[in-house]
Amino acid sequence: QVHLQESGPGLVKPSQTLSLTCSVSGGSMSSGSYYWSWIRQPAGKGLEWIGRIYSRGTTNYNPSLKSRVTMSLDTPKNQFSLKLDSVTAADTAVYYCARDIDSYGSGSNLYWGQGTLVTVSS
Amino acid sequence: QSALTQPASVSGSPGQSITISCTGTGSDVGSYNLVSWYQQNPGKAPKLMIYELTKWPSGVSNRFSGSKSGNTASLTISGLQAEDEADYYCCSFAAGGTFVFGTGTKVTVL
């Protein structure tokens, strides 16, 4: 059973970079080709798709965040990461990492981390 | 890229059927059968209920079913149960290789 766990600072200052890591267990990221995604949810609001990275490194980002987002893989460590530059209070949210149900890339995220709250505040 | 439109709330009595709509555009829902539906309980991560418009992940009840007409996808919950009370989100593939979520629907079991 695949298990995902987000980690990173819970508090980030405005204008700084938000950095999160998702650790994958229950299987090697190098076995199989999957899409690894980041999704966020401000308190009391809906889900927002941030982007995804394919096992071979190609990325797709939300157009509204594209200029500030970078995703990367660290396959030997079984981790993938999210960086969001120049954060503001509007970036305060619970951030989830997730993985598709299969390698087709339909955006069907079966496996999710528990989520981590990131607050942007000075 | 605007969020897909869902009704804010839908309610029904136990045993009834309810349908949640998810309206997009010809650039997302209307052009692709890559619509998924998620159930989210308070404080929990979303749970995949339907994927690729009509498919069930292992372990998900077939009381949940998906469909689409034009630019609107729908999730139907048959035989409504108290445990179905939750927030539901649709998600669609969109032009450019991105994805967009719906605004979310709170389902209440009366």
Interface residues (C-beta under 8 A of the other chain):
Chain A: I39 G46 L47 E48 W49 G51 R52 N60 Y61 N62 P63 S64 Y96 I101 Y104 S106 G107 S108 N109 L110 W112 G113 Q114 G115
Chain B: Q1 A3 L34 S36 Y38 Q40 A45 P46 K47 L48 Y51 E52 P57 Y89 C91 S92 F93 G96 G97 T98 F99 V100 F101 G102 T103 G104
